[in-house]
Amino acid sequence: MKPQTTTAISEQACVELATVFQHPLLEDGQTPANARERHLQTRLMHQAEQACGSCPLLQRCLYNAVVEHDVAGYCAGTTASQRNAIRARLGLRVKPEDLDSFAGVVTPNRQIDPHEVLRLRAANPHDSLETIAQRLGCSLSTVKRHLRKARTSQIQPRALRQVRPSMEQVLLVARQVLRREPASRDQAA
């Protein structure tokens, strides 16, 4: 069997070290209860920092964790609070993932976003309204009501999406946050 190269190992480090990255002591706000847990938390943080620091995908991972997804815990060499600080300096908001809807979990009496009904209808023009209702986990009458409101212009269009920061902007602000440097005036330009 051929030994793995350093690059192959580092590309898989966060996967191979899932018990480190997903450990409750690396979650923000988790305070160790005793000296043993403090030592374990320090060791876990060191392992995670080393894995991220040697990863060739660190910059892309950081960009995705800041701009694309609201990731929990330690990711891309940062904690969740550090990523929130980076987003705040960039004036960026990231909507938390709705994994329940993605997985098909239906919560009774939840509000259905009319824009989501319109998006699904536009993306799947040949699907029945009942199929769209099932995907959204709502009633057929809810889908019909939102489509009727859209036809009569009772649904206001969404505001334009925010402009995504460049990779360079995210990396600059991340360096500032991680080093606790003051924000420069030209960082968002």
C-alpha positions in Angstrom: 0.0 0.0 0.0 1.3 3.4 -1.0 1.7 5.9 1.9 -0.4 9.0 1.8 1.2 12.3 0.9 1.1 15.3 3.3 -1.4 17.1 1.0 -3.8 14.1 1.0 -3.7 13.9 4.7 -4.2 17.6 5.3 -7.1 17.7 2.9 -8.8 15.1 5.0 -7.7 16.3 8.4 -11.0 17.8 9.5 -12.8 14.6 8.4 -10.3 12.3 10.0 -10.4 14.4 13.2 -14.1 14.7 13.4 -14.1 13.8 17.1 -11.9 16.9 17.6 -13.8 19.3 15.5 -17.2 18.1 16.7 -16.2 17.9 20.4 -18.6 19.9 22.6 -15.6 21.7 24.3 -14.8 23.4 21.0 -18.3 24.9 20.7 -18.6 28.6 21.6 -19.8 29.3 25.0 -18.7 25.9 26.4 -16.8 26.5 29.6 -14.8 23.6 31.0 -16.0 22.4 34.4 -12.7 21.5 35.8 -8.9 21.5 35.2 -9.1 18.2 33.3 -11.7 19.6 30.9 -9.6 22.8 30.5 -6.6 20.7 29.6 -8.6 18.7 27.1 -10.1 21.9 25.6 -6.6 23.3 25.1 -5.4 20.1 23.5 -8.4 19.9 21.2 -8.0 23.5 20.1 -4.3 22.9 19.4 -5.1 19.9 17.3 -7.8 21.8 15.4 -5.5 24.8 14.8 -2.7 22.5 13.5 -5.1 20.7 11.2 -6.5 23.9 9.8 -3.2 25.7 9.6 -1.7 23.0 7.4 -4.7 22.5 5.2 -4.4 23.7 1.5 -8.2 24.4 1.5 -8.1 26.8 4.5 -8.8 30.0 2.6 -11.7 28.5 0.6 -13.1 26.9 3.8 -12.8 30.2 5.7 -14.6 32.0 2.9 -17.4 29.4 2.8 -17.7 29.4 6.6 -18.0 33.2 6.7 -20.0 34.0 3.5 -21.9 30.9 2.5 -22.9 29.0 5.7 -23.5 29.7 9.3 -21.2 26.9 10.6 -21.2 26.0 14.3 -18.0 25.2 16.3 -14.4 25.4 15.2 -14.0 25.7 11.5 -11.4 27.1 9.1 -9.1 28.1 11.9 -11.8 30.2 13.6 -14.5 29.9 16.3 -18.1 30.8 15.6 -17.7 34.1 17.5 -14.7 35.0 15.5 -16.6 34.3 12.2 -19.4 36.5 13.6 -16.9 39.3 14.2 -15.6 38.9 10.7 -19.2 39.1 9.3 -19.9 42.2 11.4 -16.8 44.0 10.1 -17.8 43.1 6.6 -21.5 44.1 7.2 -22.5 40.6 6.2 -25.4 38.5 7.4 -25.7 34.8 6.8 -29.0 33.1 7.2 -28.7 29.9 9.3 -29.3 26.8 7.4 -32.8 25.4 7.7 -31.8 21.7 7.8 -35.2 20.6 8.9 -36.8 21.8 5.7 -34.0 20.4 3.7 -34.5 17.0 5.3 -38.2 17.1 4.8 -39.1 17.6 8.5 -42.4 19.4 8.7 -43.2 21.6 11.7 -46.9 22.2 12.2 -48.1 25.8 12.0 -44.8 27.2 10.7 -44.9 30.2 8.4 -44.2 29.5 4.7 -42.1 32.2 3.0 -44.1 33.3 -0.1 -40.8 33.9 -2.0 -39.9 30.3 -1.4 -43.2 29.2 -3.0 -42.5 31.5 -6.0 -38.9 30.2 -6.2 -40.0 26.5 -6.2 -42.7 27.2 -8.8 -40.3 29.0 -11.1 -37.7 26.3 -10.7 -40.2 23.4 -11.2 -42.9 24.8 -13.6 -44.1 21.3 -14.6 -44.6 20.1 -11.0 -48.1 20.1 -9.6 -49.0 22.6 -6.9 -49.5 19.6 -4.6 -45.9 18.5 -5.1 -44.7 21.9 -4.3 -46.8 21.9 -1.2 -45.4 18.6 -0.1 -41.8 19.9 -0.6 -42.6 22.9 1.5 -44.5 20.9 4.1 -47.6 23.0 3.8 -51.1 22.7 2.5 -52.1 23.0 -1.1 -54.3 26.0 -0.2 -51.2 27.8 1.2 -49.3 27.4 -2.1 -52.4 28.6 -4.0 -52.9 31.6 -1.7 -49.2 32.7 -2.1 -49.4 32.3 -5.9 -52.7 34.2 -6.1 -51.1 37.0 -4.0 -48.1 37.1 -6.3 -50.4 37.5 -9.4 -52.2 40.4 -7.7 -48.9 42.0 -6.7 -49.6 41.7 -3.0 -46.2 40.1 -2.4 -43.5 42.6 -2.3 -40.3 41.7 -4.2 -37.3 40.9 -2.0 -34.7 43.5 -1.6 -31.6 43.0 -3.7 -29.2 40.6 -2.3 -26.1 42.0 -0.6 -22.9 42.1 -2.5 -20.6 39.2 -1.5 -17.2 40.2 -0.3 -14.2 39.0 -2.3 -11.9 36.4 -1.0 -9.3 39.1 -0.3 -11.7 41.1 1.8 -12.6 38.1 3.9 -9.0 37.2 4.4 -8.0 40.7 5.4 -10.8 41.1 7.9 -10.1 37.6 9.3 -6.5 38.5 9.9 -7.6 41.7 11.7 -10.1 39.8 13.9 -7.7 36.9 14.7 -4.9 39.4 15.5 -7.3 41.8 17.1 -6.1 44.6 14.7 -8.2 47.7 14.3 -10.4 47.8 11.2 -9.0 49.9 8.4 -11.3 52.3 6.6 -10.6 50.9 3.1 -11.1 47.2 3.9 -14.6 47.0 2.4 -13.7 48.9 -0.8 
